[in-house]
């Protein structure tokens, strides 16, 4: 997945120009977020046979045209069957994704997302998700009006519909021109809620979507106002969550705005970041230092707080074992703490 890298590569801190402050391996942290991992839809024996035939069909063009027609049937059962088959065709045969979109499936599928039938809504969301895995389809999906229905599904759908809606919005967020529209649609508070209360897949996909969306300043503010800092800090503190890296990258995107710096301090994020510098993986340590450096920028109070949390010993250790980029960051942050926290000046 091609992630946005909006953190500045050249940064002036305490009057000193620092290069390559961003941690540029975010694609590794989010690399498992670009495929449909949803479970199969339940099906009767006859349905299973038809679904198998659908996925195995070598000449699928006629079938696709018929399925698109069935999406607009007056029968909910026919709509469900068509949406299920389109979803499977798009999931199992990547070449079908563009074919299905060109056959006119996107608009009727978007209509299904607004259905009062929760199962039909879920099928529509998942089919749109699988079509969005084709880069050529993302612009058409967004321009056809999918964003608001996906946000409604994120709010009112089944747990699977919510997770798949988050993943679909993630895919659409990879297009720069969609980020503001998604942010203004009300998606961000719902993604923050899923980050806090969802299962692992929901947390993962909502974190990735939020990371992409928060390359836009107004979305950073929305995320902070929606209370994102609490779940981010909690996930970073839980090394068993498998979400430390993703949460830290989201936080690194946010702390470029003052509101986020205040919020992370208020949510007791500094002790968590210091712990990551002490016991995290090499990548986790480096991103934690980047975040601490942003928090401490031109703020001696925060510098003193970081020092009082015992950050200096693990920072010094990282300066001896880390990458050249990490060493550069550590040097700057230790010097800033030295200038702003004279009570611990003798500790290093």
C-alpha positions in Angstrom: 0.0 0.0 0.0 1.3 3.4 -1.0 1.0 5.4 2.2 1.1 9.2 2.4 4.3 10.6 3.9 3.4 14.0 5.0 5.8 14.4 8.0 8.3 17.0 7.1 11.7 15.6 6.0 13.4 18.9 6.8 12.6 20.4 10.2 14.0 23.3 12.2 14.1 22.5 15.9 15.5 24.8 18.6 17.1 26.8 15.8 18.8 23.8 14.2 17.8 22.2 10.9 17.3 18.5 11.1 16.8 16.3 8.0 14.8 13.1 7.6 12.9 13.3 10.9 10.1 11.3 9.5 10.1 7.5 9.9 9.7 6.4 6.3 8.9 2.7 6.8 5.3 3.3 7.5 4.4 1.0 4.6 5.7 -1.9 6.6 3.5 -1.0 9.6 0.4 -0.9 7.3 1.3 -3.5 4.7 -1.3 -6.0 5.7 -4.3 -3.6 5.2 -4.8 -3.9 1.4 -7.0 -7.0 0.9 -10.4 -8.2 1.8 -10.1 -10.5 4.8 -13.8 -10.8 5.5 -15.4 -14.2 6.0 -17.5 -16.0 3.4 -21.2 -15.3 3.3 -23.3 -18.2 4.6 -25.0 -20.0 1.7 -27.2 -23.0 1.2 -26.0 -26.0 -0.8 -27.6 -24.7 -4.0 -26.2 -21.3 -3.4 -22.8 -22.7 -2.8 -22.8 -24.5 -6.1 -23.9 -21.4 -8.0 -21.2 -19.3 -6.1 -18.6 -21.9 -7.0 -19.6 -21.8 -10.7 -19.5 -18.0 -10.6 -16.0 -17.9 -9.3 -14.8 -20.6 -11.7 -16.4 -19.2 -14.8 -13.8 -18.5 -17.5 -16.1 -16.4 -19.6 -17.7 -14.1 -16.9 -18.8 -11.2 -19.0 -22.3 -12.4 -19.6 -22.6 -13.5 -16.0 -21.5 -10.1 -14.8 -24.0 -8.3 -17.0 -26.8 -10.5 -15.6 -25.7 -9.9 -12.0 -25.6 -6.2 -12.5 -29.2 -6.4 -13.8 -30.2 -8.4 -10.8 -28.9 -5.8 -8.4 -31.8 -3.6 -9.5 -34.4 -6.4 -9.1 -37.6 -5.9 -7.2 -36.7 -9.0 -5.2 -34.4 -8.5 -2.2 -33.4 -12.2 -2.4 -32.2 -11.7 -6.0 -30.4 -8.5 -5.0 -28.6 -10.4 -2.2 -27.7 -13.3 -4.5 -26.3 -10.9 -7.1 -24.3 -8.9 -4.5 -22.9 -12.1 -3.0 -21.7 -13.3 -6.4 -20.3 -10.0 -7.4 -18.4 -9.8 -4.2 -16.9 -13.3 -4.8 -16.1 -12.6 -8.4 -14.3 -9.4 -7.4 -12.5 -11.0 -4.4 -11.2 -14.1 -6.2 -10.5 -12.8 -9.6 -8.7 -9.4 -9.6 -9.3 -9.0 -13.4 -13.0 -9.0 -12.7 -13.0 -5.9 -10.6 -12.6 -3.5 -13.6 -15.1 -5.6 -15.6 -17.7 -5.4 -12.9 -17.3 -1.6 -12.6 -17.4 -1.1 -16.4 -20.6 -3.2 -16.5 -22.3 -0.5 -14.3 -22.3 -2.3 -10.9 -21.1 0.5 -8.7 -24.2 2.8 -8.5 -26.7 -0.1 -7.8 -24.3 -1.5 -5.2 -24.1 2.0 -3.5 -27.9 2.0 -3.4 -27.7 -1.4 -1.5 -25.5 0.2 1.1 -28.4 2.4 2.0 -30.8 -0.5 2.4 -32.8 -1.0 5.6 -32.0 -4.7 5.3 -28.8 -5.1 7.3 -27.7 -8.2 5.4 -28.2 -6.5 2.0 -26.3 -3.5 3.3 -23.5 -5.7 4.4 -23.3 -7.4 1.0 -23.3 -4.1 -0.8 -20.5 -2.7 1.4 -18.4 -5.8 0.9 -18.8 -5.8 -2.8 -17.8 -2.1 -3.0 -14.8 -2.9 -0.8 -13.6 -5.6 -3.2 -14.2 -3.4 -6.2 -12.1 -0.7 -4.5 -9.1 -3.0 -4.4 -8.7 -2.1 -8.1 -7.0 1.4 -8.2 -8.8 2.3 -11.4 -12.2 1.9 -9.6 -11.5 4.2 -6.6 -12.2 7.5 -8.3 -15.4 6.2 -9.9 -16.6 4.8 -6.5 -16.1 8.1 -4.8 -17.6 10.2 -7.6 -20.6 7.9 -7.7 -21.5 9.0 -4.2 -20.2 6.1 -2.1 -18.7 8.1 0.7 -21.8 9.1 2.6 -23.5 5.6 2.4 -20.3 4.0 3.6 -20.1 6.4 6.5 -23.8 5.5 7.4 -22.8 1.8 7.2 -19.9 2.5 9.5 -22.4 4.0 12.0 -25.4 1.7 11.7 -24.3 -1.6 10.0 -23.5 -5.0 11.4 -20.0 -5.5 12.8 -18.8 -6.9 9.5 -20.4 -4.1 7.6 -18.7 -1.6 9.8 -15.3 -3.2 9.4 -15.7 -3.5 5.6 -16.9 0.1 5.4 -13.8 1.2 7.3 -11.6 -0.8 4.9 -13.5 0.7 1.8 -13.0 4.2 3.2 -9.3 3.3 3.7 -9.0 2.5 0.1 -10.8 5.7 -1.0 -8.5 7.7 1.4 -5.5 6.7 -0.7 -6.7 9.3 -3.2 -5.7 12.8 -2.0 -8.8 14.4 -3.5 -11.1 12.2 -1.3 -9.5 13.0 2.1 -11.3 16.2 2.8 -14.7 14.9 1.6 -14.4 11.8 3.8 -13.4 14.0 6.8 -16.3 16.3 6.3 -18.7 13.4 5.9 -18.5 12.5 9.6 -16.3 9.4 9.1 -13.6 10.4 11.6 -15.5 10.1 14.9 -16.9 6.7 13.7 -13.4 5.5 12.8 -12.1 6.6 16.2 -15.0 4.6 17.8 -14.1 1.5 15.8 -10.4 2.0 16.8 -11.5 1.9 20.4 -14.2 -0.8 20.4 -13.8 -2.9 17.3 -12.1 -6.2 16.8 -8.5 -6.5 15.6 -9.4 -6.1 12.0 -11.6 -3.1 12.7 -8.9 -1.5 14.8 -6.3 -2.1 12.1 -8.3 -0.8 9.2 -9.6 2.2 11.1 -6.0 3.1 12.2 -4.9 2.9 8.6 -7.8 5.0 7.4 -7.1 7.6 10.1 -3.4 7.7 9.2 -4.2 8.5 5.6 -7.0 11.0 6.4 -4.9 12.8 9.0 -2.4 14.0 6.4 -4.9 16.8 6.0 -4.8 19.4 8.8 -8.5 19.8 9.3 -8.8 16.0 9.7 -6.2 16.0 12.4 -8.3 18.5 14.4 -11.4 16.4 13.9 -9.6 13.3 15.1 -8.3 15.0 18.3 -11.8 16.4 19.0 -13.3 13.0 18.5 -11.1 11.7 21.3 -8.6 9.7 19.3 -5.7 10.2 21.8 -7.2 7.9 24.4 -7.4 4.7 22.3 -4.0 5.5 20.6 -2.2 5.7 23.9 -4.0 2.6 25.2 -3.0 0.6 22.1 0.6 1.9 22.2 0.8 0.8 25.9 -0.4 -2.7 25.1 2.5 -4.5 23.5 0.2 -7.6 23.0 -2.2 -5.6 20.9 -0.1 -5.9 17.7 -1.1 -2.2 17.2 1.8 -0.4 18.7 3.4 0.5 15.4 0.1 1.5 13.7 -1.0 3.6 16.6 2.4 5.3 16.9 2.4 6.2 13.2 -1.1 7.7 13.5 0.1 9.7 16.5 3.1 10.9 14.6 0.8 12.2 11.9 -1.3 14.1 14.5 1.4 15.7 16.7 2.2 18.3 14.1 -0.8 20.3 15.5 -0.8 21.9 19.0 -4.1 20.3 19.9 -2.7 16.8 19.5 0.4 17.6 21.7 -1.9 18.8 24.5 -4.1 15.8 24.2 -1.4 13.3 24.3 0.1 14.8 27.4 -3.4 14.9 29.0 -3.9 11.2 28.2 -0.6 10.3 29.9 1.0 9.5 26.6 4.5 10.7 27.6 5.2 7.7 30.0 4.0 5.3 27.3 6.3 6.8 24.6 9.2 6.7 27.0 8.5 3.0 27.7 8.5 2.4 24.0 11.9 4.0 23.7 13.1 1.7 26.5 11.7 -1.6 25.5 10.1 -1.4 22.0 11.5 -2.7 18.7 14.0 -0.6 16.8 11.3 0.9 14.6 9.0 1.5 17.5 11.8 3.3 19.4 12.5 5.5 16.4 8.9 6.6 15.9 8.5 7.2 19.6 11.6 9.5 19.6 10.1 11.3 16.6 6.9 11.9 18.5 8.7 13.0 21.6 10.7 15.4 19.5 7.6 16.9 18.1 5.9 17.2 21.5 9.0 18.9 23.0 9.4 21.4 20.2 9.6 24.9 21.7 8.0 23.7 24.9 10.3 23.5 27.9 7.5 22.3 30.2 7.0 19.2 28.0 10.8 18.7 27.8 10.9 18.6 31.6 8.0 16.2 31.7 9.8 13.8 29.3 13.0 14.0 31.4 11.2 13.4 34.7 9.7 10.2 33.1 13.2 8.8 33.0 13.7 9.2 29.2 17.4 10.1 29.3 18.9 6.6 29.9 17.0 4.8 27.2 17.6 7.8 24.8 21.3 7.6 25.5 21.2 3.9 24.9 19.5 4.5 21.6 22.0 7.0 20.6 24.7 4.3 20.8 22.7 1.5 19.1 20.2 3.2 16.8 20.4 4.2 13.1 22.1 7.4 12.1 18.7 9.0 11.8 17.7 7.9 15.3 21.0 9.2 16.7 20.3 12.6 15.2 16.9 12.8 16.7 18.2 11.6 20.1 20.9 14.2 20.1 18.4 17.0 19.5 15.9 15.9 22.1 18.5 15.3 24.9 20.0 18.7 24.3 16.6 20.3 24.4 15.8 18.5 27.7 19.2 19.6 29.1 18.3 23.2 28.2 14.8 23.1 29.7 15.3 20.8 32.7 18.4 21.8 34.6 17.3 19.7 37.6 18.2 16.6 35.6 21.2 18.1 33.9 23.6 15.9 35.9 22.0 12.7 34.7 23.8 12.5 31.4 
